[in-house]
């Protein structure tokens, strides 16, 4: 279950309360040919998130979780037998809300929410100009206010990079403006 949480989080870093609530055949769907799709309504905002088709590697981890060591050829029949069951417990009941975060912390040293923050920070540092929209979509923010802190950080990072570019150009050999050397 921990590997499944981590794999799905690589694809889409959802909130812990959402992760613990997903059910097979409802929020997490498997096609007969092995593709997995994920879509859910966020508990915090009510906003619908459609992660679409999950990466093939994530699907393989989900299959392994369902199979519990049985042969891969049984993946579809096992999935069908578990319809409406919680995807982590594989039972009608789900674990406590903090359980996914505790498992992630035990496995990698940080709670699940920190992985959401890490994903947002990576996107901000990778491409600060387009990051606000990408982060908003990835984290499922329902309003501009929800992503305001990330947007401010992105604008600041983009401005810092532009200033560094300008300063480097002014310091470059052959620059006609010697005031900044």
N, C-alpha and C positions, 0 to 999 in steps of 0.2 A: 504494500500500500504506500509506503514511503517513497519507493522508486516511482510509483505512478504519480504521486503528488508532484515530485520533482520534475518528472518528464512533462507533465501538463503545464507546470509553471514555466518551463522553458518556452513553451509555445504561447502561453498567455498567463501572465501573473495575476490571478484572481484573488479576491479577499478571502481570508480564512473562513468566515461564516458562509460564504458562497460555496467554497470548495467542499466543505463537510456535508453540504445538503444535496449535492447532485445525485441523480438516480439514473440507473441504466435504462435505456429505452426512452428516457424523457429528456434530461439535459445532455446526457452523453449517449450518443447513438452510434451503433456499429452497423455498417453495411454488410451484406452477405460476402462481399469480396474484400473485407478487411479494413475499409476506411472508417475512421472515427470522426464524428462531428460533435461540436460542443456549442451549446447555446443556453442561456439562462437569464432570468430576471434578477438583477442585483438586489440583495436584501436591503442594503443601505439606502439605495436611491430608487429602486423599482425600474431602473433603466434596463432594457433588454440588451444583452451582449451576444453577438453571434461571432464566435471565434472561427467559424467555418470548419473546413476539413483540417484536422490536426496532422502534423507531420507524420510521415510513415514510421519513423523511429519511435515517436510517441505512441502510435497505435500498437507497435510491437510490444512496448512496455505494458500498455493496458491489457493486451491479450495475455501476456505472461502473468499479470496480476490475477486476471480472471481464472486462468487455467491452473494456477497453483502447482505447477510441475507436470501437468498432464500434457499429452501430445498436442501440438498446434492444430491438428486437423479437427479437434473438438472445440475450437474457439467459438464458432458460431452457435453451436448447440448449447454451450455453456452460457453464452451471452443471452440466448433466447430463454434459458431456464431462469436467468436472474432478472428478468424484466421487472422494473419498478423497485428493485432493491437498491440500497445505497451503494454507490460505486466503491467506497472504501471498506465498509464492513461486510459487504456482500450479503447483508441481512436487511430486513425491513427497517430496523432501527439504525440511526446514524450515531456516530461518535459525538462526544462533546465538542462544542464550537472551537475550542482551543487545540483539539487533538492534532489536526494537520500541522499547525504551527509548531507544536511541541515535537512532532516527529521530524520535521525539517530541521529544527534546531539541534536535535539529537544527532542527525545525520551530517549536517554541514556547519553547525556552530552558530547559525543565525536563524531567527524566526522567519516564518513565511512572509510576513509583511515587509521585512527588510529586503527580500528578493524583489518585491514590487518596486521599492525605492531604488535598488541597484539598477534595475532595468531602466527606470526613468533617468537616472543619472548617466548611465551609459549613452542613452539616446541624446541627452543634452550635450554631452561632451563630443559625441560623434558628429552631430549636425545640429548645432544650436538654433539655426534659423527655421528648420522644419520641425524640430523636436516638439514644440508645444502642441501641434495638431496630432502628431504621432503618439505622444505620451497620453494625450487626452483620449484617443481612441483605444490605445492599449490598456489603459487603466480603467476605462469605462466611466470617465467623468461625464456627468450629465449637464453641467453648466460651465461657462467660462470661469466663474468664481471658484469652482471645485479645483481647477487646474491653475489658478492664479499664481500660486507660489512657484510651481514649475515654470510657468511662462516668464515670471520675473527672473528666475535663475537663467533661463535660456537667453533672454534679452541681454542680461549682464554678460554671459559667456560670449555671445556673439559680438558685443561691443568691445570686450577685452581682446578678442582675436583680431578685430578690425584695427584697433589701436596698435597692437603688436605688429600687424602687417604694415601699417603706415610708418611706424618708427623704423622698422627694418628697411623699408624702401628709402627713407631719408638718410639712413646710415650707410647705404650701399655705395660702393665706389662709383664715382661719376655722378652722384647726386648733386644737383645744383644748389641745394639749400644746405649750407654748412652750419646753420644756427643750432641744429640739434645733434651735432657730433660731439 
